[in-house]
Amino acid sequence: MGADIVEPLAPLPFSVLWLILGLLVMLGSVALFVLPKLLRRRRAATPGEPDAVPQEVIDPRAAVLGEIDRIEAEWRDGELTDRAAAQSIATAVKKFAGSETATMTLLDLKARDDLQSLAEMISMAYPVEFGVSGEGDVPDLARRAREVVAA
């Protein structure tokens, strides 16, 4: 029984270019995961000017009062009809009162004890909003809306 001796194989010749290319692929795949995290942290840690906060967030009451003033001014200038002004005022006050009131009917508003002043103001707007003539006392409605918002 003779043992056949196997000579070790010589290494295969390859170009150094393959070594460099392999290292670049490995480095690129690591950078693909690491760089976004580093850049995100750096951006968040960079002190800078604070983001501007909209005035509506700082003082929502003042924003709605300004909206009512703007609507009334547009009505006085003839840019809005009585109906459009009443609808805009009612929508602005309902939004101020809360997101749930935006979809509530007049009966829903009247059923809630905490929304009686809003229900009264909306009932003033209904004849103008839904009446055949579409005419009404917009300045009085705006005055009442301001009272509701100020309360």
C-alpha positions as CSV (number, residue, x, y, z in Angstrom):
1,M,0.0,0.0,0.0
2,G,1.7,2.9,-1.2
3,A,0.7,6.3,0.0
4,D,0.4,8.7,-2.8
5,I,1.9,12.0,-1.8
6,V,-0.1,14.9,-3.1
7,E,1.9,18.0,-3.6
8,P,0.3,21.2,-2.4
9,L,-1.1,23.4,-5.1
10,A,0.6,26.7,-5.8
11,P,-1.5,29.8,-5.1
12,L,-3.5,31.0,-8.0
13,P,-2.2,34.2,-9.5
14,F,-4.6,37.2,-9.2
15,S,-4.3,40.8,-9.6
16,V,-4.0,43.3,-6.7
17,L,-6.9,45.1,-8.4
18,W,-9.3,42.4,-7.1
19,L,-8.0,42.9,-3.5
20,I,-8.5,46.7,-3.8
21,L,-12.0,46.2,-5.3
22,G,-13.0,43.8,-2.6
23,L,-11.9,46.2,0.1
24,L,-13.7,49.1,-1.5
25,V,-16.9,47.0,-1.6
26,M,-16.6,46.1,2.1
27,L,-15.9,49.7,3.0
28,G,-18.8,50.9,0.9
29,S,-21.2,48.5,2.5
30,V,-20.1,49.6,6.0
31,A,-20.4,53.2,5.1
32,L,-23.9,52.6,3.7
33,F,-25.1,51.8,7.2
34,V,-22.9,54.0,9.4
35,L,-22.8,57.4,7.5
36,P,-26.6,58.1,7.6
37,K,-26.6,57.5,11.4
38,L,-23.6,59.8,11.9
39,L,-25.0,62.5,9.7
40,R,-28.4,62.3,11.4
41,R,-26.9,62.6,14.9
42,R,-24.7,65.5,13.8
43,R,-27.6,67.4,12.3
44,A,-29.8,66.9,15.4
45,A,-26.9,68.0,17.7
46,T,-26.1,71.1,15.8
47,P,-27.4,74.1,17.8
48,G,-29.1,76.6,15.6
49,E,-32.0,78.9,15.4
50,P,-35.2,77.4,16.8
51,D,-37.9,76.6,14.2
52,A,-40.4,79.4,13.9
53,V,-43.6,78.5,15.7
54,P,-46.7,79.7,13.9
55,Q,-48.7,82.4,15.7
56,E,-51.7,80.1,15.7
57,V,-49.9,77.7,18.0
58,I,-48.7,80.5,20.4
59,D,-52.1,82.2,20.7
60,P,-55.0,80.4,19.0
61,R,-57.5,82.9,20.4
62,A,-55.7,85.8,18.7
63,A,-55.5,83.9,15.5
64,V,-59.2,83.2,15.4
65,L,-60.0,86.8,16.3
66,G,-57.8,87.9,13.5
67,E,-59.5,85.5,11.1
68,I,-62.9,87.0,12.1
69,D,-61.6,90.5,11.5
70,R,-60.3,89.5,8.1
71,I,-63.6,87.9,7.1
72,E,-65.5,90.9,8.2
73,A,-63.1,93.2,6.3
74,E,-63.5,91.1,3.2
75,W,-67.3,91.3,3.6
76,R,-67.2,95.1,4.0
77,D,-65.1,95.3,0.9
78,G,-67.6,93.3,-1.1
79,E,-65.3,90.4,-1.6
80,L,-67.7,88.0,0.4
81,T,-71.4,87.7,0.3
82,D,-73.4,87.6,3.6
83,R,-73.7,83.8,3.2
84,A,-70.0,83.2,2.6
85,A,-69.0,85.5,5.5
86,A,-71.4,83.7,7.9
87,Q,-70.1,80.3,6.8
88,S,-66.5,81.4,7.2
89,I,-67.1,82.9,10.6
90,A,-69.0,79.8,11.8
91,T,-66.3,77.5,10.5
92,A,-63.5,79.6,12.2
93,V,-65.2,79.6,15.6
94,K,-66.1,75.9,15.4
95,K,-62.4,75.0,14.6
96,F,-61.4,77.1,17.6
97,A,-63.9,75.3,19.8
98,G,-62.3,72.0,19.0
99,S,-61.9,69.4,16.2
100,E,-65.1,67.5,17.3
101,T,-67.3,70.6,16.9
102,A,-66.3,71.1,13.2
103,T,-68.7,68.3,12.2
104,M,-71.4,68.8,14.9
105,T,-74.9,70.0,13.9
106,L,-76.7,72.7,15.7
107,L,-78.7,70.1,17.6
108,D,-75.5,68.4,18.7
109,L,-74.1,71.7,19.9
110,K,-77.3,72.5,21.8
111,A,-77.2,69.1,23.5
112,R,-73.9,69.9,25.1
113,D,-74.1,72.2,28.2
114,D,-70.5,73.4,27.7
115,L,-71.2,74.6,24.1
116,Q,-74.3,76.7,24.7
117,S,-72.6,80.0,23.7
118,L,-71.3,78.4,20.5
119,A,-74.7,76.9,19.7
120,E,-76.3,80.4,20.1
121,M,-73.7,81.9,17.8
122,I,-74.2,79.2,15.2
123,S,-78.0,79.6,15.4
124,M,-77.5,83.2,14.5
125,A,-75.5,82.1,11.4
126,Y,-78.0,79.5,10.2
127,P,-80.6,81.8,8.7
128,V,-77.8,83.6,6.7
129,E,-76.0,80.3,5.8
130,F,-79.1,78.3,4.8
131,G,-81.8,80.9,4.2
132,V,-83.2,81.5,0.7
133,S,-82.1,85.1,0.6
134,G,-78.6,84.4,2.1
135,E,-78.7,87.9,3.7
136,G,-78.1,88.7,7.3
137,D,-76.4,90.9,9.9
138,V,-72.7,90.0,9.4
139,P,-71.3,92.6,11.8
140,D,-73.6,91.3,14.6
141,L,-72.6,87.7,13.9
142,A,-68.9,88.8,13.9
143,R,-69.5,90.6,17.3
144,R,-71.1,87.5,18.8
145,A,-68.3,85.2,17.4
146,R,-65.7,87.5,19.1
147,E,-67.6,87.1,22.4
148,V,-67.7,83.3,22.1
149,V,-63.9,83.2,21.3
150,A,-63.0,85.6,24.1
151,A,-65.0,83.7,26.7
